[in-house]
Amino acid sequence: MDRQDILKVRNQDLQSSKLTESEYQKIMIFFANVIQSLGESLKMRQQVIATATVYFKRFYAKHSLKSVDPFLLAPTSLFLASKVEEFGVISNNRIIGTCQSVLKSKFSFAYPQEYQYKINQVLECEFLLLEVMDCSLILYHPYRSLVQYVADIRAEDKVLQAAWRIINDTLRTDIPLLYPPFLIALAGLQIACVIHKRDFKGWFAELNVDMDKISEITRQILALYDLWQNYDEKQEILAILNKMPKTKT
């Protein structure tokens, strides 16, 4: 995908709902957090959670927020990702029960009501998600490349851990839709090296990659951190969600 593809549908949502670009970003951050919490509660590997988050983002890159309630698409994305990533079968009752408990225990500030969806609606939504994904379900993530790069430069575990967290943070942005995983891994590693004051400029200089693209990714990661600095999700998100285009009932 390119940025124009993403902005085409997004701008329609912004115009119809009076959401700002930063508010739209906060919606995407919120639902990435929901997917992360659901996945962790289901004891899923990070790769499964990352796949689910990209499915979620790909759907809304092509369709309005009002086409499917994100509170339905979030568990549906995990349900599908668990099959594609061969995590194992999640029972119908477990996916709905986990949704109910996680929303109540961790996100009641944004979703104070009882969870309204049933498994038949998740299964219907799964068909729609498959259609939008055009059956392109196999995704590659930056984690494997990152581990190889860290081994190559012989960096300490703390550099790997910092870069891994940064890559997880990119799931709150458009970065996974716009750039190949190996470039995301390099951008995360570069920021981690700066954080821990490790100088691997020579190694980066020898890479046969587009450093301008890595700089673009780095700028978008830093923009996310700037947004986060003054963002109190518990205080802000309910009002933002209320402005979101609503699904037709």
C-alpha positions as CSV (number, residue, x, y, z in Angstrom):
1,M,0.0,0.0,0.0
2,D,1.1,3.6,-0.4
3,R,0.1,6.6,1.7
4,Q,-2.4,7.9,-0.8
5,D,-4.3,4.6,-0.6
6,I,-4.5,4.9,3.2
7,L,-5.5,8.5,3.3
8,K,-8.3,8.1,0.7
9,V,-10.6,6.2,3.0
10,R,-9.3,7.9,6.2
11,N,-10.0,11.4,4.9
12,Q,-13.6,10.3,4.2
13,D,-14.0,9.3,7.8
14,L,-12.4,12.5,9.0
15,Q,-14.7,14.6,7.0
16,S,-17.9,12.8,7.9
17,S,-17.2,12.6,11.6
18,K,-15.2,15.8,12.3
19,L,-12.4,13.7,13.7
20,T,-8.9,15.2,13.5
21,E,-5.9,13.3,12.1
22,S,-4.4,13.0,15.7
23,E,-7.8,11.7,17.0
24,Y,-7.9,9.1,14.3
25,Q,-4.4,8.0,15.3
26,K,-5.5,7.8,18.9
27,I,-8.4,5.5,17.9
28,M,-5.9,3.2,16.1
29,I,-3.5,3.3,19.1
30,F,-6.4,2.4,21.4
31,F,-7.5,-0.6,19.4
32,A,-3.9,-1.8,19.0
33,N,-3.8,-1.7,22.8
34,V,-7.0,-3.7,22.9
35,I,-5.7,-6.4,20.5
36,Q,-2.4,-6.5,22.5
37,S,-4.3,-7.1,25.8
38,L,-6.6,-9.6,24.3
39,G,-3.7,-11.5,22.8
40,E,-1.7,-11.5,26.0
41,S,-4.8,-12.7,27.9
42,L,-5.0,-15.6,25.4
43,K,-1.3,-16.3,25.9
44,M,-0.6,-15.7,22.2
45,R,2.9,-15.1,20.8
46,Q,3.8,-11.6,19.9
47,Q,3.9,-12.6,16.2
48,V,0.2,-13.6,16.3
49,I,-0.7,-10.3,18.0
50,A,1.3,-8.4,15.4
51,T,-0.5,-10.3,12.6
52,A,-3.9,-9.5,14.1
53,T,-3.0,-5.8,14.4
54,V,-1.9,-5.5,10.8
55,Y,-5.1,-7.3,9.7
56,F,-7.1,-4.8,11.7
57,K,-5.2,-1.8,10.1
58,R,-5.4,-3.2,6.6
59,F,-9.2,-3.5,6.9
60,Y,-9.6,0.1,7.9
61,A,-7.1,1.2,5.2
62,K,-9.7,0.0,2.7
63,H,-13.0,0.5,4.6
64,S,-14.6,3.2,6.8
65,L,-14.7,2.8,10.5
66,K,-18.5,2.7,10.2
67,S,-18.4,-0.4,8.0
68,V,-17.6,-2.7,11.0
69,D,-17.5,-1.8,14.7
70,P,-13.8,-1.9,15.7
71,F,-14.9,-3.6,18.9
72,L,-16.0,-6.5,16.8
73,L,-13.1,-6.5,14.3
74,A,-10.5,-6.5,17.1
75,P,-11.3,-10.0,18.4
76,T,-12.1,-11.2,14.9
77,S,-8.6,-10.2,13.7
78,L,-7.1,-12.2,16.6
79,F,-9.4,-15.1,15.9
80,L,-8.2,-15.3,12.2
81,A,-4.5,-14.6,13.1
82,S,-4.5,-17.4,15.6
83,K,-5.4,-19.8,12.7
84,V,-3.0,-18.4,10.1
85,E,-0.1,-18.3,12.6
86,E,-0.9,-21.9,13.7
87,F,-1.3,-20.8,17.3
88,G,-4.0,-23.4,17.9
89,V,-7.7,-23.3,18.0
90,I,-9.3,-20.8,20.3
91,S,-12.8,-22.0,21.3
92,N,-15.8,-19.9,20.4
93,N,-16.6,-19.3,24.1
94,R,-13.1,-18.4,25.0
95,I,-12.7,-15.6,22.4
96,I,-16.0,-14.0,23.5
97,G,-15.3,-14.6,27.3
98,T,-11.8,-13.1,27.0
99,C,-13.3,-10.1,25.2
100,Q,-15.8,-9.5,27.9
101,S,-13.3,-9.8,30.8
102,V,-10.5,-7.8,29.2
103,L,-12.8,-4.9,28.2
104,K,-14.3,-4.9,31.7
105,S,-11.1,-5.1,33.6
106,K,-8.8,-3.0,31.4
107,F,-10.9,-0.8,29.1
108,S,-14.1,0.0,31.1
109,F,-13.1,3.7,30.8
110,A,-13.8,3.4,27.0
111,Y,-16.4,0.5,26.9
112,P,-18.5,0.7,30.1
113,Q,-21.3,-1.5,28.8
114,E,-21.5,-5.3,28.5
115,Y,-19.8,-6.7,25.4
116,Q,-22.6,-7.0,22.9
117,Y,-21.3,-9.3,20.2
118,K,-21.7,-13.1,20.0
119,I,-19.6,-15.7,18.2
120,N,-21.8,-15.9,15.2
121,Q,-21.1,-12.2,14.5
122,V,-17.3,-12.8,14.9
123,L,-17.6,-15.6,12.3
124,E,-19.5,-13.4,9.9
125,C,-17.0,-10.7,10.4
126,E,-14.2,-13.2,9.8
127,F,-15.6,-13.9,6.3
128,L,-15.7,-10.2,5.6
129,L,-12.1,-9.8,6.8
130,L,-10.9,-12.7,4.6
131,E,-12.6,-11.0,1.6
132,V,-10.9,-7.7,2.3
133,M,-7.5,-9.4,2.8
134,D,-8.0,-11.1,-0.6
135,C,-6.7,-14.2,1.1
136,S,-3.2,-12.6,1.4
137,L,-2.9,-13.8,5.0
138,I,0.7,-14.7,5.4
139,L,2.6,-11.7,6.9
140,Y,6.3,-11.2,7.6
141,H,7.2,-9.2,10.7
142,P,10.5,-7.4,11.6
143,Y,11.3,-9.6,14.7
144,R,13.3,-12.2,12.8
145,S,15.3,-9.7,10.9
146,L,15.9,-7.8,14.1
147,V,17.3,-10.8,15.9
148,Q,19.7,-11.5,13.0
149,Y,20.9,-7.9,12.9
150,V,21.5,-7.8,16.6
151,A,23.5,-11.0,16.4
152,D,25.5,-9.6,13.5
153,I,26.6,-6.4,15.4
154,R,26.9,-8.4,18.6
155,A,24.8,-5.9,20.6
156,E,23.8,-6.6,24.2
157,D,20.3,-8.0,25.1
158,K,19.2,-4.5,26.3
159,V,19.6,-3.2,22.7
160,L,17.5,-6.1,21.4
161,Q,14.9,-5.6,24.0
162,A,14.6,-1.8,23.3
163,A,14.4,-2.4,19.6
164,W,11.8,-5.1,20.1
165,R,9.6,-2.7,22.1
166,I,10.0,0.0,19.4
167,I,8.9,-2.5,16.7
168,N,5.9,-3.3,18.9
169,D,5.2,0.4,19.0
170,T,5.2,0.7,15.2
171,L,2.0,-1.4,15.3
172,R,0.3,1.8,16.6
173,T,1.2,3.6,13.4
174,D,0.8,3.1,9.6
175,I,4.4,1.9,9.3
176,P,3.6,-1.8,8.9
177,L,1.4,-1.0,6.0
178,L,4.0,1.2,4.2
179,Y,7.4,-0.4,4.7
180,P,9.0,-3.8,4.4
181,P,9.8,-5.6,7.7
182,F,13.6,-5.5,7.4
183,L,13.6,-1.7,7.1
184,I,11.3,-1.4,10.2
185,A,13.8,-3.7,12.0
186,L,16.7,-1.5,11.1
187,A,14.9,1.7,12.1
188,G,14.0,0.1,15.5
189,L,17.6,-1.0,15.9
190,Q,19.0,2.4,15.0
191,I,16.8,4.1,17.7
192,A,17.7,1.5,20.3
193,C,21.4,2.1,19.6
194,V,21.0,5.8,20.1
195,I,19.0,5.2,23.4
196,H,21.8,2.9,24.7
197,K,24.6,5.0,23.3
198,R,26.0,2.3,21.1
199,D,27.9,3.4,18.0
200,F,27.2,1.1,15.0
201,K,27.3,3.8,12.4
202,G,30.0,2.0,10.4
203,W,27.8,-1.1,10.2
204,F,24.7,0.9,9.1
205,A,26.8,2.7,6.5
206,E,27.9,-0.6,4.9
207,L,24.3,-1.8,4.5
208,N,23.0,-1.8,0.9
209,V,19.6,-0.3,1.9
210,D,17.7,2.9,1.4
211,M,18.7,5.0,4.4
212,D,16.2,7.7,3.4
213,K,13.4,5.1,4.0
214,I,14.9,4.3,7.4
215,S,14.9,8.0,8.2
216,E,11.2,8.2,7.2
217,I,10.3,5.3,9.5
218,T,12.4,6.8,12.4
219,R,10.5,10.2,12.0
220,Q,7.2,8.4,12.2
221,I,8.2,6.5,15.3
222,L,9.4,9.7,17.0
223,A,6.1,11.4,15.9
224,L,4.2,8.6,17.7
225,Y,6.3,9.2,20.9
226,D,5.5,13.0,20.6
227,L,1.8,12.2,20.4
228,W,2.0,9.9,23.4
229,Q,3.7,12.4,25.6
230,N,0.7,14.5,26.0
231,Y,-2.0,11.9,25.5
232,D,-4.0,10.5,28.5
233,E,-6.0,7.6,27.0
234,K,-8.2,7.1,30.0
235,Q,-9.3,10.7,30.0
236,E,-9.6,11.3,26.2
237,I,-10.5,8.2,24.3
238,L,-14.3,7.9,25.2
239,A,-15.0,11.4,23.8
240,I,-13.0,10.5,20.7
241,L,-14.8,7.2,20.2
242,N,-18.1,9.0,20.5
243,K,-17.1,11.1,17.5
244,M,-16.2,8.0,15.5
245,P,-18.4,7.1,12.5
246,K,-21.0,4.6,13.8
247,T,-21.9,1.3,12.2
248,K,-25.5,1.0,11.0
249,T,-27.6,-1.2,13.2
